Amino acid sequence: MVRPGSLFIEDLHKIKKFTDEGFGSVTRVYVVCEQDKCIPPEFQRWMIENNPVKEVKVIEEADHMPMFSAPEKLCKCLLEIAAYKYST
């Protein structure tokens, strides 16, 4: 079966831009994985600078897949973010 495809370019032109009231109201925390070989720490920091976050957490032993390389540290980090700092 062949289905017509689309890149949704027409739809993207109609979508409203992100606003501070919408997207900007979400608290963002970035977790830097120091041993990431796919996304180097320098590029991760560039992403942080260009999309400001409330906090930056660092997992020094984590690589690109922290759920495999440092699962306990990732879990601790996520629990801190969810339970202690930003719960409502």
Number of C-alpha atoms within 10 A of each C-alpha: 3 4 5 5 6 8 7 8 8 9 9 10 9 8 8 7 10 9 9 9 8 9 11 12 9 11 10 16 16 17 18 23 23 18 18 17 10 10 14 16 16 11 11 17 14 12 13 18 10 9 10 14 15 10 12 13 13 15 16 13 13 21 20 16 14 20 13 11 14 16 13 12 17 20 13 11 15 15 12 13 16 12 10 10 9 11 8 6
